[in-house]
Structures are given as structure tokens and as C-alpha cells.
Amino acid sequence: MDSPILFGLFEHIPLDHTAERAVYLQLADAMLILIKQGTLRAGQKLPGSRDIARLLHINRITVQKAIEELVIQGWLESLIGKGTFVSTHMKDYEPVKPDKHLSAPAHQNAGFTIKPIHYLHSVPDIPFPELHLDDGYPDPALAPLKELYRAYRNQLTRSGLYNKFGCYGNPAGTPWYRQTMSEYLNTTRGLHTTAQNILSVRGTLMGINLVCNALIEPGDIVVTGVPGYSRMEQNIRHAGAQHIGISVDEYGMVTDELKNICKKHRVRMVYVTPHHHYPTTVSLRLDRRMELLRLANEYGFIILEDDYDFDFHYKHRPLLPLASADQHGMVIYCGSFSKSFSPAFRMGYLVAAENVIEHLSKVRVMQDRQGDHILDNAVADIIHDGTITRYLRRTLPVYERRRDLFCSLLQQQLKDRVQFNIPEGGMSVWTVFDKRIDLHELAKKAYQKGLLLSDGDLHGHRPHHNNGIRIGFASSTEDQLTRSVHILKTLTK
């Protein structure tokens, strides 16, 4: 005879017939909780499916499906002619004490410890208001999104589907993308590459992380200019390397300081953004460029050149990258279409000596088997048909007008409250605020008024912190720039 106690257990199982989760799965979940709590013990016989169905006022088939689900999982076992029992294997299972969180749909905290990494910070997930003076992003409204969509769609309808979708490809990228990128970079940036010198990555940051994982060991010394790119510095520390910061002035990284460091220490890598230093936007002067290459050849360190906005220079033709003058394979060149199109599209590339690309490809497999080869080929298509060139030619004067307007507004409306130089290129203005202005409070109040603005923490490098922030102008219309600066004016009186 079945125990009336068991009948009572099943009688009070709550079932919601309006919920998205099927009723039989709700019943299976409830029975599983009883087993895990030890209320139903190993070898214990369950009431018959007819009885359970009667107690819960549901169809017997529903009960049978719930039991079958737990039998498949191994929690129950059905014996022909005898009934259904809690699996005898459960005798070694340690019952879990009843916990109000036991049936919660998701865990907030893991049961194991996590060592905090104090230099890593969460990316804030906040609504973006209409007005935004960001870190220097492009305007997606100007990007050739229709052409990219068409090229992507064409990739899906062309032949060779197995090679595209049925198997993995080269982690360095597709042959078409690598060959097209090689020709494009040779033409536009004066590089000397073949397809074997190209590796596709999902944006500049992935390229940086890959280089640090593959080529930096604990204890290595990596040098950057300060203030600099905090994400790069986080990658250096995460690799267990020692970070040394050197000064950046109006002519870029001070190479004399680097030379003195090289005389005392074995430097493994120097990270540099020579075209427009991040965050101050200054260009590395020609003599310092040549000195940096000379020091790399003499002391054997890697130059990681992050050329995040090569295509946007207003005063004259862009300065050619360090990689174009590299005769000894010391430079790893990193670029991205994300800064040309939109940050939402993760499209970047690394350029280096063939054996470096081969090594990076092997390491890349451990974190990302390969990139989006369909997107890579689509990008190659719009490079090959001239879409990219036409897009850059069309948008450059638009961004230049926005830069001129924004700098004029800063000069007219903020006057002695800010100091800045009109950048020769790029999509942002390095703006130093009066010391009496608290950037955290300014950013907080600006957001309350519908304007997104950096609080300066991203570029804070004490003792180099000078109350400065990068203020992007390219992604805003002229009307939005006017309204944004007016908000800053009202908040800094």
C-alpha cells in the first residue's frame, strides 16, 4: 500500500498551467527537488501514475512523461510489474538541505571562490541617450551598411557552401580576405606584405590580447606612453608582465626616455599609437618614429603599432605607419574597420612577419577557432569593388566640418574652462578642463540632462592625470554637437 505521506507530498506540488514551461517538466522539476532534498530516498517507491494524476488533477500521460524524463536522467528507475522507484544509485547521494533558493531559475553567486582582479572593471550597461560625446566613434549613419549587407548576403547564396558552413577554416582568415587586405594595405599604407602576413581578428582589442597572450611572458617589460590606453595596460598586467610608462608630449612618445629604459632593462615590447596618440591625439614626430625603429633594431623589442584611425586625417595626407618603414620585422601592425564603420562590427587585422602570423594563429585557436569568415569575405568584397575608398572620401569632409564646429563651440562657449588643440585628424578632441571642475560630477550631471560624457577615469594616470578627457565629435550631427556643448556650458558655470 502506498504511504499517505507520499500522497500528501504529491498532492501539494504546485503546477502552473499558464506558464511557458510544460506541465510535465514542472512536475519533473518538483519531483527532482524532493529527491535532492532527501524527502524521497533511494529505493523508495513512488505512487502510481494514476494516483499522482488524480491528486494533481492532470492527465495520466502528463505524469508518465514526467516520470520518463527522470528515468532518462537516472533519478528514477521503473521495474516492470513492480512500479517506479527512486534510483538505488542515489544511496550515495548526499541530500541537500531545503533551501529557499534551490528552485531559483538562476544563480547570482557561484559556489566556488573567484579571485578578484582589481585592475579589471565591468563595462557599464546603461541606456544611451540621444546626445553623446563619446570616445571618438564613427557615425554609423554614414557607413556603407547597405553595401556591406548586400556583400554579406551574396556570400550566403554563392556556391561552395560546405567550405563556408560545413567545416572550419584557417584561423588566420580566408584566402580572399587576406589577399585583399594585403593589397589594400600595401596601396593605402605603404606596407610590403603578402597574404601570409595578414591575420583577421575581431577588432583591435582582440588583436592586442592575442599578441599579449602569444608573445608576452610573466616578468617581461612592456612600455607604453602615458596617459595611454587602459585596455592595453590591463592586458599587460593580465599577462603577468611589468608595465613601464613614459611621457607623451606635444610630439608624441618621448623616445629619449625609452632609450634610457633600454639601457637598464631588457624591454620585450613597446605599444604605440603613433598616428594619433591615444588619448591625447598628438602625432609622433618623424624623428621620433625613426628613433623608435632604430631602438627596436638595436635592443630587439617588439613594436606593437595600433593604428586605430589611420583613414581620418584632415590637414594633409596621413603619415605612413611605422610598419611601412620596418626593414627587420620588428613591428606588429594592428588596425580595425570598427573605427571606420561602427564599434558594433568587430572587424580588425594584424600584420606581421609570416612566422609571427603563424604563431599567433596557433594561439588564436585556443580562444577563438576562427573569425567570421563570411563577414571577412564580405568586407573583402567591398574593399575590392571600391566601396570603402568611396566611403572614406565621402565622409572625411563631413567629419572635418563636425570637428571645426565642435572646436569652435568649445572655444566660444567654454572659453577659459577648457584647453585643447585642434586635432589634425581622428574623431576626438583631447580636452583638459579647469582643475576646479570635477569630471565625475560633470559626467553624472550631464547624463541626467541626456548627455553621455566620459568621467576621465579611462585616461587617469597619476601623476600624469591632468583633468583631461577625450571628447568624440564624429558620431554626432551638427545639431547634436551644438546642444551637447550648451549642456556643458550650463554645467560648468
C-alpha positions in Angstrom: 0.0 0.0 0.0 1.3 3.5 -0.9 2.1 5.7 2.0 -0.4 8.5 2.7 2.6 10.7 3.5 3.8 10.4 -0.1 0.3 11.1 -1.3 0.5 14.3 0.7 3.8 15.3 -0.9 2.5 14.9 -4.4 -0.8 16.5 -3.6 0.8 19.8 -2.7 3.1 20.1 -5.8 2.3 23.5 -7.4 1.7 23.4 -11.2 1.1 26.5 -13.3 -0.9 25.6 -16.4 -0.4 29.1 -17.8 3.4 29.0 -17.6 5.6 28.6 -20.7 7.4 25.6 -19.2 5.4 22.4 -20.0 3.4 20.9 -17.1 5.2 17.6 -17.2 8.5 19.4 -16.9 7.2 21.4 -13.9 6.2 18.1 -12.3 9.6 16.5 -13.1 11.3 19.6 -11.5 9.3 19.3 -8.4 10.0 15.6 -8.0 13.7 16.2 -8.6 13.7 18.8 -5.7 12.1 16.2 -3.4 14.9 13.7 -4.3 17.7 16.2 -3.9 16.4 17.3 -0.6 16.3 13.7 0.6 12.5 13.8 1.0 12.3 10.9 -1.5 15.1 8.4 -0.6 17.0 5.9 -2.7 14.9 2.8 -3.4 11.6 4.5 -2.3 8.6 3.5 -4.3 6.5 6.3 -5.8 2.7 6.4 -6.0 1.3 5.0 -9.3 0.9 7.4 -12.2 -2.9 7.1 -11.9 -2.8 8.2 -8.3 -0.5 11.1 -9.0 -2.7 12.2 -11.9 -5.7 12.1 -9.6 -4.0 14.0 -6.8 -2.8 16.8 -9.2 -5.9 16.8 -11.4 -3.9 16.3 -14.6 -3.7 13.7 -17.4 -2.0 10.4 -16.6 0.1 10.8 -19.8 1.5 14.0 -18.3 2.6 12.1 -15.2 4.1 9.3 -17.3 6.1 11.9 -19.4 7.5 13.5 -16.2 8.5 10.1 -14.8 10.1 9.1 -18.1 12.1 12.3 -18.1 13.6 11.5 -14.7 14.2 7.9 -15.7 16.2 9.0 -18.7 18.2 11.3 -16.4 18.8 8.5 -14.0 17.0 9.8 -11.0 14.2 7.2 -11.2 14.0 3.6 -12.3 10.9 1.7 -13.5 10.6 -2.0 -12.8 8.1 -3.9 -14.9 5.3 -5.2 -12.7 6.6 -3.5 -9.6 6.4 0.2 -10.1 8.6 3.3 -10.2 11.4 3.8 -7.6 13.9 6.4 -6.7 17.1 5.1 -8.2 19.1 2.9 -5.9 22.2 4.7 -7.1 21.0 7.6 -5.0 22.1 5.9 -1.8 25.5 7.5 -2.2 24.0 10.9 -2.9 24.2 13.4 -0.1 20.8 15.0 0.3 20.7 18.8 0.1 19.1 20.7 2.9 15.9 22.5 1.9 16.9 26.0 0.6 14.6 28.7 -0.5 17.0 29.3 -3.4 17.0 25.7 -4.5 14.3 26.2 -7.2 15.5 29.6 -8.3 15.8 29.9 -12.0 19.4 31.3 -11.9 22.3 31.6 -9.5 23.6 35.0 -8.5 26.7 33.7 -6.9 28.8 30.7 -7.6 29.5 28.0 -5.1 33.3 28.3 -5.7 35.6 31.2 -5.0 36.7 33.7 -7.6 39.9 35.6 -7.0 39.2 39.3 -7.7 41.3 41.0 -10.4 41.3 44.6 -9.2 42.5 46.1 -12.5 39.6 44.7 -14.5 36.3 46.6 -14.4 32.8 45.9 -15.7 31.6 47.6 -18.8 28.6 49.7 -17.7 25.4 48.6 -19.3 23.4 51.9 -19.4 20.9 53.3 -21.8 22.5 55.6 -24.4 20.8 59.0 -24.6 20.4 60.9 -27.8 23.3 63.2 -27.1 26.7 61.6 -26.8 30.3 62.9 -26.7 31.9 59.5 -26.9 35.5 58.3 -27.0 35.7 59.1 -30.7 33.5 56.7 -32.7 32.3 57.0 -36.3 28.7 57.8 -37.3 27.1 54.6 -38.4 24.5 56.6 -40.4 27.3 57.4 -42.8 28.7 53.9 -43.0 28.1 51.8 -46.1 25.8 49.4 -44.3 23.7 48.6 -47.3 26.7 47.7 -49.3 28.1 45.5 -46.5 24.7 43.8 -46.1 24.5 43.1 -49.8 28.0 41.7 -49.8 27.3 39.5 -46.8 24.0 38.2 -48.3 25.9 37.4 -51.5 28.3 35.2 -49.5 25.3 33.2 -48.2 23.9 32.5 -51.7 27.1 31.7 -53.6 28.4 28.2 -54.2 30.9 26.4 -52.0 28.6 26.2 -49.0 30.4 23.3 -47.4 33.7 25.3 -47.4 31.8 28.2 -45.8 29.5 26.5 -43.4 30.3 22.8 -43.2 33.8 22.9 -41.8 36.4 25.1 -40.0 38.8 27.2 -42.0 42.1 28.8 -41.5 42.2 30.7 -38.1 44.2 33.5 -39.8 41.3 34.2 -42.1 40.0 33.3 -45.6 42.4 33.5 -48.6 40.2 36.1 -50.3 40.2 38.4 -47.2 43.9 38.0 -46.5 44.9 38.6 -50.2 42.5 41.6 -50.5 43.7 43.1 -47.2 47.4 42.7 -48.2 46.8 44.6 -51.5 44.7 47.2 -49.8 47.3 47.9 -47.0 50.2 47.9 -49.5 48.3 50.6 -51.5 47.0 52.8 -48.8 49.6 52.5 -46.1 52.8 51.7 -48.0 53.2 48.3 -46.4 55.1 45.4 -48.0 53.0 42.3 -47.4 51.6 39.2 -48.9 48.5 37.3 -47.8 50.7 35.3 -45.4 51.4 38.5 -43.4 47.7 39.0 -42.5 45.6 37.7 -39.7 41.9 38.6 -39.2 40.8 39.4 -35.7 37.6 40.7 -34.1 38.7 44.2 -33.6 41.8 45.9 -32.2 41.3 44.8 -28.6 41.3 41.1 -29.6 44.5 41.7 -31.6 46.1 43.3 -28.5 45.0 40.4 -26.3 46.2 37.8 -28.8 49.7 39.4 -29.0 50.0 39.6 -25.3 48.9 36.0 -24.8 51.2 34.7 -27.5 54.3 36.8 -27.1 54.5 38.2 -23.6 55.6 36.1 -20.6 55.4 36.8 -16.9 58.1 39.2 -15.9 58.6 40.7 -19.4 58.8 44.5 -19.6 56.2 46.3 -21.8 56.5 50.1 -22.3 53.6 52.4 -23.2 53.1 56.2 -23.3 51.1 57.7 -20.5 48.4 58.8 -20.4 47.6 55.8 -22.6 45.1 53.1 -23.4 43.9 51.4 -20.2 42.8 48.2 -22.0 46.3 47.7 -23.2 47.7 48.2 -19.7 45.1 45.7 -18.4 46.3 43.1 -20.9 49.9 43.7 -19.9 49.1 43.1 -16.3 47.0 40.1 -17.1 49.9 38.5 -18.9 52.0 38.9 -15.8 54.3 41.5 -17.4 55.8 44.6 -15.9 54.4 47.9 -17.3 56.6 50.9 -17.6 55.0 54.2 -18.6 56.9 57.0 -20.3 56.0 60.6 -21.1 54.0 61.8 -24.0 54.4 65.5 -25.0 53.1 67.6 -28.0 55.3 65.5 -30.3 54.2 62.1 -29.1 56.1 59.4 -27.0 59.4 60.7 -25.6 61.9 58.3 -27.2 64.8 59.6 -25.1 63.1 58.1 -22.0 62.7 54.8 -23.8 66.4 54.8 -24.7 67.3 55.2 -21.1 65.0 52.4 -20.1 66.5 50.1 -22.7 70.0 50.8 -21.3 68.9 49.5 -17.9 66.3 46.8 -18.7 65.5 44.2 -21.3 62.3 45.5 -22.9 60.1 42.9 -24.6 57.6 45.2 -26.3 56.6 48.8 -26.8 53.0 49.7 -27.5 52.5 52.9 -29.5 49.7 54.7 -31.3 51.9 57.0 -33.5 49.3 58.4 -35.9 47.2 59.9 -33.2 48.3 59.1 -29.7 45.6 57.6 -27.6 44.2 59.5 -25.8 45.8 62.9 -26.5 45.6 62.6 -30.3 49.1 64.1 -30.9 51.1 62.6 -33.8 54.6 61.0 -33.2 57.1 63.3 -34.9 59.1 61.8 -37.8 62.5 61.9 -36.0 61.0 60.0 -33.0 59.5 57.5 -35.4 62.9 56.7 -36.9 64.4 56.6 -33.4 61.8 54.1 -32.2 62.5 51.8 -35.1 66.3 52.2 -34.5 65.9 51.3 -30.8 63.8 48.3 -31.7 66.5 47.0 -34.0 69.3 47.7 -31.5 67.6 46.3 -28.4 65.3 43.6 -30.1 62.0 44.7 -28.7 58.6 44.3 -30.5 56.8 47.4 -31.6 53.0 46.9 -31.4 51.6 49.7 -33.6 47.9 50.4 -33.0 46.8 52.4 -36.0 43.2 52.8 -34.9 42.2 55.8 -37.1 44.6 56.0 -40.0 41.9 56.9 -42.5 40.8 60.1 -40.9 43.3 62.9 -41.3 42.3 66.4 -42.3 45.3 68.7 -42.6 47.3 66.6 -45.0 47.8 63.0 -46.2 48.0 60.6 -43.3 51.5 59.8 -42.0 52.5 56.3 -43.1 52.7 53.7 -40.4 55.9 52.6 -38.7 55.3 49.3 -40.3 55.9 50.8 -43.7 59.5 51.7 -42.8 60.2 48.4 -40.9 63.0 46.6 -42.6 63.7 43.9 -39.9 60.2 42.5 -39.0 60.1 44.3 -35.6 56.6 45.8 -36.0 53.3 44.1 -35.5 50.7 46.4 -37.1 47.1 46.4 -35.8 44.2 48.1 -37.5 40.4 47.9 -37.5 37.4 48.7 -39.6 35.3 49.0 -36.4 36.7 52.6 -36.0 35.7 53.4 -39.6 32.2 51.8 -39.7 30.8 51.2 -36.3 32.1 49.6 -33.0 29.3 47.1 -33.3 31.1 45.4 -36.3 34.1 43.6 -34.9 36.5 43.7 -37.9 40.2 44.0 -37.3 43.5 42.7 -38.6 47.1 42.1 -37.5 50.1 42.4 -39.9 53.4 40.9 -39.1 56.2 38.6 -40.3 54.9 35.3 -41.6 56.3 33.2 -38.7 54.6 35.6 -36.3 51.3 35.3 -38.0 51.7 31.5 -38.0 52.4 31.6 -34.2 49.5 33.9 -33.5 47.2 31.7 -35.5 48.0 28.7 -33.4 47.4 30.6 -30.2 44.2 32.1 -31.6 42.7 28.6 -32.0 42.6 28.2 -28.2 40.4 31.3 -27.6 38.5 31.6 -31.0 38.8 28.8 -33.5 38.4 31.3 -36.3 36.7 34.6 -37.0 33.6 35.3 -39.0 34.8 34.2 -42.4 31.6 35.2 -44.1 32.0 38.8 -42.7 35.6 38.8 -43.7 34.8 37.9 -47.3 32.0 40.5 -47.4 34.5 43.1 -46.2 37.0 42.0 -48.8 34.3 42.3 -51.5 33.5 46.0 -50.6 37.2 46.7 -50.5 37.7 45.1 -53.9 34.8 47.0 -55.6 35.9 50.4 -54.2 33.1 50.9 -51.7 35.5 51.5 -48.8 37.5 54.1 -50.8 34.4 55.9 -51.8 33.0 55.8 -48.3 36.2 57.3 -46.8 36.3 60.0 -49.5 32.7 60.9 -48.8 32.8 61.0 -45.0 36.2 62.8 -44.5 34.8 66.3 -45.2 31.7 65.6 -43.1 33.9 64.7 -40.1 36.1 67.7 -40.7 33.1 70.1 -40.6 32.0 68.5 -37.4 35.5 68.8 -35.9 35.6 72.5 -36.9 32.2 73.2 -35.5 32.9 71.4 -32.3 36.2 73.1 -31.6 34.5 76.5 -32.4 31.8 75.8 -29.9 34.3 74.8 -27.2 36.2 78.0 -27.8 33.2 80.2 -27.8 31.1 78.7 -25.0 33.6 77.2 -22.6 36.4 79.6 -23.1 38.8 79.6 -20.1 37.1 76.4 -18.6 38.9 74.1 -21.1 42.1 73.9 -23.0 42.6 71.9 -26.2 44.4 71.8 -29.5 42.5 71.3 -32.8 43.4 67.8 -33.8 44.9 67.3 -37.3 42.9 64.0 -37.6 40.9 61.4 -35.8 37.4 61.7 -34.3 38.0 63.2 -30.9 39.5 66.3 -29.1 41.7 65.9 -26.1 40.1 68.4 -23.7 41.6 69.5 -20.4 39.2 71.0 -18.0 39.8 73.6 -15.3 41.1 71.8 -12.2 38.1 73.2 -10.3 35.7 71.1 -12.4 35.1 67.6 -11.1 34.8 65.4 -14.1 32.9 62.7 -12.2 30.2 65.2 -11.2 30.2 66.7 -14.6 29.6 63.4 -16.3 26.9 62.5 -13.8 25.0 65.7 -14.2 25.4 65.6 -18.0 23.9 62.2 -18.1 20.9 63.4 -16.0 20.4 66.1 -18.7 20.6 63.5 -21.5 24.3 63.8 -22.5 26.7 60.9 -22.3 30.2 62.0 -21.4 33.4 60.4 -20.1 34.3 60.9 -16.4 38.0 60.8 -17.1 38.8 57.5 -15.3 39.6 55.8 -18.6 42.5 58.1 -19.1 43.6 58.8 -15.5 47.3 58.1 -15.0 48.6 59.6 -11.8 50.8 61.7 -11.6 50.0 62.3 -15.3 46.3 62.9 -14.7 45.6 66.5 -15.8 41.8 66.5 -15.7 41.5 65.7 -19.3 39.1 63.5 -21.4 38.7 62.5 -25.0 35.6 64.0 -26.4 34.4 62.5 -29.6 32.6 64.6 -32.2 32.3 62.4 -35.3 29.2 60.3 -34.2 27.1 63.4 -33.5 25.3 65.6 -36.0 26.0 69.4 -36.0 22.7 70.0 -34.1 23.6 67.4 -31.5 27.1 68.9 -31.1 25.5 72.3 -30.5 23.1 71.1 -27.9 25.8 69.0 -26.2 28.2 71.9 -25.8 25.3 74.1 -24.5 24.7 71.5 -21.7 28.4 71.5 -20.8 28.3 75.3 -20.7 25.4 75.3 -18.3 27.0 72.7 -16.0 30.5 74.4 -15.8 29.4 78.0 -15.0 
